[in-house]
């Protein structure tokens, strides 16, 4: 299946926006606690998507398994993954966070081997997985005192759970999300995440101050950016792309986002960029390349959609 200009444009937009969201999370955390930040981000993003979907005639919850996918996506892609990300970025530099999250497609390959029969990887794929995690080991051979101390090391280890949990969400969407509108797959789980994380914030962040928009305008602007562009727009585009390409092929975005994120972190926060961080990140991306690069020169095409699925896809164009 030939790559279209629309898919190339979506890939470029996702790279630029997701490459800057790591720095935006750091800025948001300066005035808003992590759980509260996740709640605000996804409550606003989900509301926007559900309203737009309603205006576009999307019928939420009408397809078999749709409600189940809402719960799975809320628990994995959004609440679980981003709860860990926001907690971790209190200590983990944004560039390092992006490199660690770049292991996402390696987890997708491992999980897809068991959960997606049409996307089982061969020996080369799993060789790439081993190479990618060797890159992670190289990153963790770094002297973390240069990056902030022992707390950064511990937070980075926990941070690796985020791409694993997110991979569960991506594989679930690919397996059970055929024919379901991206506005439903993304919007409703985001609203659920906003509500659940808001309740959690009341329990665990009751004593932590939330600065007002007047006191911390950059934090609130960053959170709005994360909600509208970093969530509403990007996840709709990602699930649009996922409907056209394999779960592994859609994960190719992990090639370019870490490069953008490391550059932004270096320029915006003067985050240290050491040779082991660069080398480890390069090995991670090399492992992703070996794992994902198709033998025939382009990603495998997904099965041809049914007539109802074609109608839903056409409605998103």
N, C-alpha and C positions, 0 to 999 in steps of 0.2 A: 504494500500500500504506500503510494507516494506521499511524502510529507508536503502538506499544503502551506501556503504563506500565512494562513490564519494560525496554524499550529506553531510556526516559527515566531510569529508576533506574540502569541501567548507565552511561549517559552522565554522570550526576551523580557516581557513585562514581569513575569514571575521572578526572573533572576534579579532584576533591579530592585523590585519592592522587597522580596524576601531577603535580599542581600543587605538591606538597610534596617529591617525589623529588629535584628539583634541589637543594634545600637539604640534603636527607639525604645526597646524594652529597658535597657540600662537607664535611659533618660526618664522613662516613666516611673521607675523604682525610686527615683530621687524624692518623689513627693507622695507616692501611692504605694502602700504595702503590696506584696506579691499576690496574695489570694484575692484581695480587693481589686487589684489591677486586672487579673484574669476575668473576674466577674463583670467588671465594667466593660472591658473590651468585647467580650462575647455576647453580653446582653444587648449592647448597642448594635453589634454586627449582625446578630441573629434577627433583631427587630427589623433592620433594614432589608435583609434578604427575604424575610417572610412577607413583608409589605410589598416588595417588588414582585415576588412570586405570585402573590394574590392578584396584583394588578395585571400580571401576564396570564392569568387564568390557570395557574397551577392548582391542582386539587390535592391538598395535603392529606396523607394517610389513607388514600384510596387503593393503593396497590398492595398485594400480599408481601408481607415481610418488611414493609416500610417502617412501621413503628419499632420493630425489633432493631432495624438498622439505625434508627434515631438513637436508641439507648446505647448501642455498641459504639457509634461514632462519638456521642457525647462523652462516654467514659474513656475512650482511647484517644482519638484524634485531638480532642479539645481539652476536657478537664484533666485527664491523666497526663498527657504529654505536656501541655502548656503549664499545668500546675508545677511540674518538675522544672520546666524551663525557667519560669519566673522565679521560683525558689533558688535555682542554681545560679542565675545571673546576678544575684546579690553579691557573689564572690567571683564567679568564673568570667574572665574577660570575654567580650562578645565574639572576637575572632576565634578563640579556642572553642567557645560554645558552638559556633557554626561548623567547625571542623568535626567535633564530636557528633553533631547531629547529621553530618554527611554520611554516617554509617547506616542511615535509614534504608537505602536500597539494598545493602548487604543483608539486613534483617528481612526485607521484603522477599529477597531470593530464598532465604532459609525457610521462612514461613510459607511462601508460595509453593515451595516444593511439596509440602504436605497438604495445603489448603486449596491450591489452584492447579488442578490436574493438567491444564493446558499450558502451564508456565513452569514446568519442572526443569530446573537447571541441570546441565551436565557437569562433567569434570572440570571444564574451564571455568564455569560459573563459581563452583565451590573453591577452585584455586584462587579466583579473584577475591572471594570472601576471606580466605585465609590471609591473602596479601593485604587486604584492607584492614583487618584487625591487627596485623603486624605493624601497620602504620599507627594504629591507636596505641600499641605497646611502645612504639618509638616516642610518641607524644608524651606518654606517661613516664618515660625515662628522663624527662626534663627536670631540671632543678626548679621545683615549684616555688621556691623562695623568690625567684626572679619574677614570678607571676602573681605573687601575693601571699604565699605561705601555705601552711598545712591545710587550712580551711579550704583553699582553692583546690587542693588535691582531693580532699574528701568530697567536695561538692561536684567535682568533675566526674568522679566515679559514680555518684548517684545520678548525675546528668545523663549518663549513657542509657539509663532506663527510658528516657524520653523518646529517642528514635525507635526503640523496640516497641513501646506502646503505640506510637504513631504508625508503625508498620502493621500492627494488628488491625488498626483502623483502615488503612489503605487496602489491605488484602480483603477485609470484610466488605468494603464498598465494591471492590472489583468482583467478588464472588456473588454478592446478593443485591447489588445496586443497579442491575441492568433495567433500563426503562424508567428509572426514578429520576425526577428532575433534580439537578444540582441545587436548586433553591430549597428543595426539601431535604436532601442529604446533608447540606451544610447549615441551612438556616435554622431549622427546628432543633438540631443538636446543639447549636450555639446558644439558643435561648435556654435550653435545658441546662447547659453548662453555666450560663450566667446566673440562673436561679440557684443551682446547687452550690456554686462557689460563693455566691453572696451569703447564703446561710452558713457556709463553713467559715467565711470571713468574720461573721458575727461571733463565732465561737473562739477562733484562734487568734484573731487580730483586734480584739475589743480594745486593748490598751495601746495599740499603735496609732499614732496620729496620721490623719489624712489631710495633707495641706490643701488649701482652697486653690481654685484656679488663679486667684489674684496673687497668692503667695508662691505658687509653683506653676506658672503658666506653661513652661516647657514640658513638664510632666503630663499635664492634661492635654496639650496639643499632641504629644507623642502617643498618648493613649487613644485619642480620637483617630490619629493616623493609623495606628495598629488596628483599630476596629473597622474603619471604612475601607482603607486600601490594603492593609496587611491581613485582613480577614475576609470581609464581605466580597471584595473584588477578587482577591487571589484564590480563595478556596473555591469560588464559583468557577473560575477559569481552570483551576487544577482538576476539579471533578469533570468539567467539560472535556479536558484533555484525556483524562482517565477513561472516559467513555469511548474514545477513539483509538487509544493505544493501550498496550499491555501495561500492567501494574509496574513491571520492571522498566519498560521504556519511559513511562511517565516520570520515573525516579531519576532520569538523566539530569533533571534540574539540579541534582546534588553535585554535578560537576562544577557549576559556575557560581552558585550562591556562596560557598565558603570563601572563594577568592574575593568576591565583592565585600563580604562581611569583614574579612581580615583587613582589607584596605580601609574600609570605613572606620573600623575600630582604631586603627593606627592613626588616621587623620583626625578623628573626632575626639578620641580619649587618650592619645599618645600611648596606647597599649603596647607592651613590649612584644616584639616579633623576633624570636630567637631562631637559631639555625635548626634546632631540634623540632620546634613547632612547624617551621616551613617544610623540613624534610618529612616529618611524620604526616603532615597534611598532604604533601605530595604523594606519599605512599598510599594513604587512604584513598585519594582520588584515582591513583593508578589501579588499586584494587577494584574500585567502582567501575573504572573503564573496562578492565578485563572481564568483570562480571556481566556488565550490561551491553557491551558492544556486540551487535548482532553479526552472525557469520555472513549473512547475505548482504551486509552493507547498510541495512535499514531495519528499524524495529519491526517485529512481527505484527501483522495486522490482526485485529480482533475479529471474532466471528461477525458475519454480516448481521445487522440488526433486523428485527422483525418490523412489520409495518407500524404497529403502535410505537415502537422505539424510534423509528425514523421520524414519525410525527413529532415526538417529544424533542428529538435532536433538532429538527427543523425549527421548532418554536424558539430555540435558544440562539439561533443564528441571527 
